[in-house]
Amino acid sequence: MDLTLTAATGRTPGSRTSSRMRTDGSVPAVVYGLGRETLAVSVPWTELRRVLSTEAGINALITLDVNGQKDLAIVKDLQRHPIRRNVMHVDFLRVDPDATVAVDIPIQLLGEAKAVEGRRGIVDHALKTMTVKAKPADIPSVIIVDINSLKIGITITVADVELPAGVFTEMDPGAPVVTGAATRFSVEYDHEEGNEPEAAASEEEVPAEDAAADEDSADEAGSDEAAGE
């Protein structure tokens, strides 16, 4: 699919100009990167939507045509109206096809954590996006995390996530991505099912050797009392 997007130059910065531009069907934007001049441009909304509607989504690799100068670019930032959610402004970053670039990739959970749901726990999806580095052609559209084997008390961290070939991250490897978390309903369920926590069970049960020691102590105390009489 052709992902060429033509940008028009000559945009005058300012909220009034930008508002009029959006009314006319264009989106204000800037183009920067590769040590070259930052340009204020505009792009047709229909064409922007087309190039961002592929499987790659917002991380699509775009050929940006500015006055006949074509560069590979990605959307580095996209601002939406807080209520209407229409696109207000776009930042395009020029990229070198042979150099790595940092991008934020959405994390998608795959499967069902039946062991968590079965005990009335919750799947706590803590990290929604992961910052990764890759060459433009290797940038994934999404990062998949399998939660089929997730259990209560288990956390999948950044280090546990399998990244595609050519993709790496410098995020804290111990940062939690998703956790099988207990709730008060989990505790109630375990109680109903007789699955008391091991710690609680150990408090109630006295080891046999300790019980024997206690009996010996009681016998010795009884003997002393009898001798005293």
C-alpha positions in Angstrom: 0.0 0.0 0.0 1.3 3.4 -1.0 1.9 5.5 2.2 3.0 8.7 0.5 1.6 11.8 2.1 2.0 15.3 0.5 2.4 18.2 2.9 1.9 21.8 2.0 4.3 24.5 3.2 3.6 28.2 3.8 1.5 27.7 6.9 1.4 30.7 9.2 1.7 29.6 12.9 -1.2 30.7 15.1 -4.4 29.3 16.6 -6.7 31.3 14.3 -4.9 30.1 11.2 -4.8 26.5 12.5 -8.5 26.6 13.3 -9.4 27.9 9.8 -7.2 25.2 8.3 -8.9 22.4 10.2 -12.3 23.8 9.1 -11.1 23.5 5.5 -10.1 19.9 6.0 -6.4 20.1 6.7 -4.4 19.4 9.8 -1.5 21.7 11.0 1.8 19.8 11.4 5.5 20.2 11.8 8.3 18.2 10.2 11.7 17.9 11.9 14.7 15.5 12.3 17.9 14.4 10.7 19.5 17.7 11.6 17.5 19.7 9.1 15.2 22.7 9.3 11.9 22.3 11.1 9.1 23.1 8.8 5.5 24.2 9.5 3.2 22.4 7.1 -0.3 21.1 6.7 -1.6 17.8 5.5 -5.1 16.8 4.2 -7.1 15.1 6.9 -8.5 12.4 4.5 -4.9 11.5 3.4 -3.6 11.5 6.9 -6.4 9.2 8.0 -5.6 6.9 5.0 -1.9 6.4 5.9 -2.7 5.9 9.6 -5.4 3.3 8.9 -3.1 0.5 8.0 -2.2 -2.4 10.3 0.8 -0.4 11.5 -1.5 2.3 12.8 0.1 5.4 14.2 3.6 3.8 13.8 3.3 3.6 10.0 6.4 4.4 8.0 5.3 7.3 5.7 7.0 8.8 2.7 6.4 12.5 3.3 6.6 14.7 0.2 7.3 18.4 1.0 7.7 20.5 -2.1 9.1 17.5 -4.0 11.6 16.5 -1.2 10.6 13.0 -0.1 11.7 11.7 3.3 10.8 8.7 5.3 8.9 9.8 8.4 6.9 8.6 11.3 4.3 10.3 13.5 6.1 11.3 16.6 3.2 13.0 18.3 -0.5 13.3 17.5 -2.7 15.7 19.4 -6.5 15.3 19.6 -9.3 17.5 20.9 -10.0 16.3 24.5 -13.8 16.0 23.8 -14.4 15.6 20.1 -11.2 13.6 19.6 -10.5 15.0 16.1 -6.8 15.5 15.3 -5.6 18.9 16.1 -1.9 18.8 15.3 0.8 16.3 14.1 4.5 16.1 14.6 6.4 14.2 11.8 9.9 12.9 12.5 12.2 12.4 9.6 14.0 9.0 10.0 17.1 7.3 8.5 16.1 3.8 7.3 19.4 2.5 8.6 19.3 4.1 12.1 17.3 3.0 15.1 14.5 5.3 16.4 12.7 5.3 19.7 8.9 4.8 19.5 6.1 4.0 21.9 4.3 0.8 21.0 0.9 -0.3 22.5 0.9 -3.5 24.5 -1.9 -5.9 23.7 -2.9 -8.7 26.1 -3.5 -12.1 24.4 -5.6 -14.9 25.8 -7.6 -15.3 29.1 -6.1 -15.5 32.6 -8.6 -18.2 33.6 -6.6 -19.1 36.8 -7.0 -15.5 37.9 -10.7 -15.1 36.8 -11.5 -18.5 38.4 -10.4 -17.2 41.8 -12.3 -13.9 41.3 -9.1 -11.9 40.9 -8.3 -9.2 38.4 -5.8 -8.7 35.6 -4.0 -5.5 36.4 -2.6 -4.2 33.1 -0.1 -1.6 34.5 2.0 -0.8 31.4 -0.1 0.1 28.3 2.8 1.1 26.0 6.5 0.2 25.8 9.2 2.5 24.5 11.4 0.5 22.1 14.1 1.1 19.7 14.3 -0.3 16.2 15.1 0.5 12.6 12.0 2.1 10.9 11.2 -1.0 8.9 11.3 -3.2 12.0 8.9 -1.1 14.1 6.1 -3.3 15.3 2.5 -2.1 15.3 1.8 -3.8 18.6 3.5 -5.8 21.3 1.7 -9.0 22.3 1.8 -10.3 25.9 0.3 -13.8 26.5 -1.6 -14.0 29.8 -3.1 -17.5 29.4 -0.8 -18.9 32.1 -1.1 -15.9 34.5 -2.0 -16.7 38.1 -2.8 -14.6 41.1 0.4 -13.3 42.7 2.4 -13.6 39.4 3.7 -10.5 37.6 4.9 -10.3 34.0 7.7 -7.7 33.8 9.3 -5.9 30.9 12.1 -8.5 31.0 9.5 -11.3 30.4 8.2 -9.7 27.2 9.4 -11.3 24.0 10.1 -8.6 21.5 10.3 -9.1 17.7 13.7 -9.5 16.0 15.5 -6.2 15.6 13.5 -4.6 18.4 14.9 -3.8 21.9 14.0 -1.7 24.9 16.0 0.2 27.5 13.1 0.4 30.0 13.6 -1.0 33.6 13.5 -4.8 33.1 11.7 -5.1 36.4 8.9 -2.8 35.6 5.5 -4.6 35.8 3.5 -5.0 32.7 0.6 -7.1 33.9 -0.2 -8.7 37.3 -2.7 -11.3 38.5 -4.0 -9.5 41.5 -6.2 -10.8 44.3 -9.3 -9.0 45.5 -11.4 -9.4 48.6 -13.6 -11.5 46.5 -10.6 -13.8 45.9 -10.1 -14.2 49.7 -13.8 -15.0 50.2 -13.7 -17.5 47.3 -10.7 -19.3 48.7 -12.3 -19.4 52.1 -15.5 -20.9 50.7 -13.5 -23.4 48.7 -11.3 -24.3 51.6 -8.2 -23.0 50.0 -6.8 -21.2 53.0 -3.4 -19.5 52.5 -0.5 -21.6 53.6 0.6 -19.0 56.1 -2.8 -19.1 57.9 -2.7 -22.9 57.9 0.7 -23.0 59.5 -0.5 -20.8 62.3 -3.3 -23.1 63.1 -1.4 -26.4 62.9 1.3 -27.3 65.5 4.1 -29.6 64.4 4.1 -33.0 66.0 7.6 -32.5 67.6 6.5 -29.2 69.2 3.3 -30.8 70.6 5.4 -33.6 72.1 7.8 -31.1 73.6 4.8 -29.3 75.2 3.5 -32.6 76.6 6.9 -33.4 78.1 7.0 -29.9 79.7 3.6 -30.4 81.2 4.5 -33.8 82.6 7.7 -32.4 84.2 5.7 -29.6 85.8 3.2 -32.1 87.2 6.0 -34.2 88.6 7.6 -31.2 90.3 4.3 -30.2 91.9 3.8 -33.8 93.2 7.2 -33.8 94.7 6.6 -30.5 96.4 3.5 -31.9 98.1 
